[in-house]
Amino acid sequence: MPLRVAVQMDPIERINIQGDSTFALMLEAQARGHEMHVYGAEALSLLDNRLTARMRPVRVRDEPGNHADLGAEIRADLADFDVVLMRQDPPFDLAYITASHLLERVHPRTLVVNDPFWVRNAPEKILVTEFPDLMPPTLISRDRAEIEAFRAEHGDLVMKPLYGNGGAGVFKVGRDDMNFNGFMDHFAGAGREPWMIQRFLPAVHAGDKRIILVDGTAIAGVNRVPAPGDIRSNMVRGGAAQATDLTPREHEICARIGPLLKERGLIFVGIDVIDGHLTEINVTSPTGIRAIKRLGGPDLAVHIWDAIERRRG
């Protein structure tokens, strides 16, 4: 049965469709005959407990530069839709948090993917700490004494903003790095949030694997190799995508975390694994679908929509 689908996303006119997972989901939704509208989080309004958004109907095609036909803008009640895809990119800030609160007013009668309560309450760099035995040594703090003690114990570190995304603001700090005080000053001036500090894993130069789980089940992954002279493997930062299979250790990690993801309504999740260590669990706007398919892997949009339709009953 065709579904009415609203996609909460960044402006569709500006996306790079060759790597955009939201666009892959939209192509599959359209192929299944679902009706789609798009809107931005800033278009949401709540009045008398009725959540509406200014949105436009959309048709998509897999043609760079000519990928979307948008209809006339309307204001629609999100309770009248079957599914909302919450797919705007981070930063995970107060605007993002507010959008999750608003979408809770219609979920689960309107199925929001991923569950907005758990998107808000399980940000990627905090959710992952529920599995400390799967991770490299990790500290979340902005207390200088704690960070210095952690550095003295573990040596080379990776420091990153707790609510950052896309590899922005990620630094490797050596045991005797004379820039350490400068990095501390930079982070202290960048905001009031704690930071995530992890023991540096030298194997990152061989790749940081993104594994996609759908409704708690691992489906496929892509290995992302940092550009020369960089530790960041994010493809938006120049990381190169390589085909890969999952190792027994990676299957073990996915089997451990999968039931929790399924229970919390986190249908589309991307985890990051370096050398058998879980580093992040991405639930806000995971990517990787198009790279995996381009490298000969499965079309994960099919698996995701199968899971959504099962949940819709």
N, C-alpha and C positions, 0 to 999 in steps of 0.2 A: 504494500500500500504506500503511495507517495506520501512523503512527510513535508511539513512546512518547516524550513530551516532558516534560522537567523544566524548570521556570522558576525560576531563582534571582533573587529580586526582593525589594523592600521589601514590607511587609504589604499584601496585595491589598485588605484592607478599607479602607485609608486613601488609596488612590490617587484622583486626579481623572480619571475615565475619559474626560472630554471632551478632554483633551490628552495622555493617556498613551500613548506609543508601544508599550510592553510590552503594554498591554491590546489595542491594535490587532492586534499579532502573535498574541495569544491568540485573539481572535475569528476570525482567518483560519485558525489551526491547527485550531480546533474545527470550522469550516465544512468543512475537508478531512477530517474524521473522525479526526484525531489525538487520542490519549489524553494528557491533561495532568495534571501534579502541580505544586504550588508549594511553595517552601521559602525560608527566609532563609539568607544566608551563614553566620550564626551556628549553623545546624543541621548543618553539615558535621562529619564525624568521619572520621579516617583511622586504621585499625587493621590491622596486618599487610599494609600496602599496599592495603587495600580501602577505598574511599571510599564512605561512606554519608551519608544525610541523613534527618532527620525531616521528612516532607512529607505533604501532603494532596492527594487528588484534587480537581479543581476543574472546574466548568462555569461558563461566563461568558455574560452577556447584556448588551446595550447599553442598560442602564437605570440612570441615575444613582441611587445609593443602594440599588440592588437588583441589583448587577452580578455577584455571584459566589455560587455554592453550593459549599461546601467539605465534603468527606467526612471520615471518621475518619482520624486521624493514623496513619501507618505509618513504619517505618524501611526505606529501600530502598537498594539498591546502585546507584550511578549508572552502573556499567558495564552494567547491564541496560537502560539507556535508549538510544534512538537519537540523541537531540539534547538538549543542555542549552543554554538561553538564559541567558547571564550578563548579567543586566539590573538588578542592584541599582544604585542611584544612588551616585555619589561622596559623600563625599570619598574621594579616591584616597590612602588611608592604609595602614598596615601590615596592617589587617584585609583591605582590598581586595587587597593584594599577596599575602597568605597564601592567600586564596581562589583566586587565579590559580594559585599553586603546586599547590594541592590538585587543581584541575580538570585540570591537566596529567597527572595520574595516569590519567585515563580518555580524554583526547583523544589521537589523533583517532578511535579505535575508536568512542567516543561523540563525536559531533561537537559541540564547544563553540563557540558563536557569541556573540562573536567569539573567535578563537583566543586562549586565555588567555596564552600566551607573549608574543604581540605586544600584547595589552592591557596587560600589565605592562611591557613593554620599549619601548612606543611611546606614552607618555602624551601627551595632545593638544597640550600646549604645548611638548613636546620633539620629537615626530615632525615637526611642521610646520617645524622649523628645518632639516630635510633639503632644503628648497626655498627657500633664502634669496632667490633672485631673484624669487620669486613673492610675497614678503612685504613689508610696510613695514619700515623699519629696526627691528631687534629686538635687545635685549640680555637675556641671562639671567645674573643676577649678584646678589649681595648686597654687593658691594664698593662702598663709598660713593664712592671716587674714580672708579671706572669709571662709576657712575651719574651723577655730577656732570658728567663729561666728555661722556657721551652726551646729557645734558640741554643742555649748552652748545652742542653741535653741532646738535641737532634741535629744541630749543625745547619746545613743548607735548608732554607725554607722557601715556600711559596706563600705570599701574602696577597689576599684579594678582598675586595669589598663584600660584605656579607650579602648584600642585595644587588650586587653587580650582575652583569650579563654580557654575553658575547666576547668575553676575554678582556673587557675594558678594565683598566686599573689593576692588572695582575702582574706581580713582580716576583722574580727570584732574588732572594737575599742570601748571600753566602755567609758561612760561619764567621769570617773575618772581614765581611764587606764593609768598607768605609762609608758606603752610602746608607747604612742602616738608620742612622739618626735622621737623614734626609727623608727616607721612606716613612719613618714614624711621624715626622712633621707633616708630610704630605697627607697621610691617612687621617691624622688628627684634625687637619684643617678641612678635610673633605666632607665631614658630617659627624653626627653623634653616634652612629651605629657602631657596634663591635665589628671586628674583622674576622675572617677565617684565615687561620695560619696552619699550614700543613707541612710535614716533612717533605722535602723535595724528592721526587722519584726520578732518577736519571733515565729510566726506561721510557719516559715521555718522549724522548727523541725518536723512538721507534713507533710511537703512535699512542693516541688517547682514543680508546674505542667508545663510540656511541652505540648503545644497544637499545632497541625499541621494544618495550613491553606493551601489549594490548590486553587490557582487562586482566592484568597480572601475569600474562604469559609472554615469555621472551619469543620474539619472532625472527629478528635479524639484526645485524649490526653493520657499522661502517667504521673502518679505522681511519683516523684523522692524524696525519703526520705534520708536525709544525714546520713552518718555513725555516730555512737556514738562519741561525742566529736568533731564533725565537723559541720560547717554551710554550706558547699558546697555540693550540691545535685547532681552534675554532676556524671554520671555513671562511667566515667573514673576516678573519685576520690572516688569511693566506694559507691556512692549513690545506693539505692535499688529501683528497678522499681516496681510499683504497678498499677494494673488496676484501672481505674477511669472513671467517667462520668463528663460532663461539667455542672457547676452550672449556674443558671440564670445570675449571675454577669459575668461569663466567656463568656457566649453567648453574653452578652451586649458588652463586650470588643471587641470580634471578629467582631461583627456587625459594631462597630465604625471604626476599622482599616482596615477591609476587602476591602472596595472600593478603598482605597488608594493603597493597595498592588496590587490589580488587575490592576489598572490604570498604575502602574509603572512596570508592567511586572515581578513582583516577584511571580512566580508561586508556588514555594515550600518554605514555611516560617514556622519557629518554634518560637512561643512566649513563654515566661516564665511568670508565674503568681503565686504569693504567697499571699494567704489569700485575694484574690480579687483585688490585686494590680499588674498591668503590670510592669515588671522590665526590660525586654529586648525583642527586635524583631530581631530574627536571620535570616539573609538573605544570608550569605556567604556559609556555608556548613552545613545546619541544619541536626540534627540527630533525632532519635526516631522511625523511621519506623519499624525496626525489633522488638523492645521492645513492641510496641503496638500490632503488629500481634501475637507475642509470648504469650501475655497476653489475647488473645481472641478477640482483636479488628480487624478492617478491614485491608486489605492489601493496605496501602496507596500508594504503588508504582503503583497500578492499577489506582487510582484516578489521580496521577500525570501524568502518561502517557496518560490517557484520555484527560487531560487538554493540554498537549503538542500537541497531535494529532489534537485537535480542533484548536489550534493556527496555526498549520501548514496548516490547511484547507483541 
